[in-house]
Amino acid sequence: MDGPVELVTEDGTVVRSDRVVVAVCACRRSKRFPLCDTSHRRRVRRGGSQE
């Protein structure tokens, strides 16, 4: 999505981002959920490969 963006979560909380590019988190690992902070990239699976 292109920002600024406002998202309304299931509990009614409004999350706003003024960034030019905004990604919605689908993996729920983000510290900024529901916005993506690319946390999924740092998680290592068993076997040592990146997700």
Buried (B, 14 or more C-beta within 10 A) or exposed (E): EEEEBEBEEEEEEEBEBEEEEBBEBEEEBBEEBBBBBEBBEEEEEEEEEEE
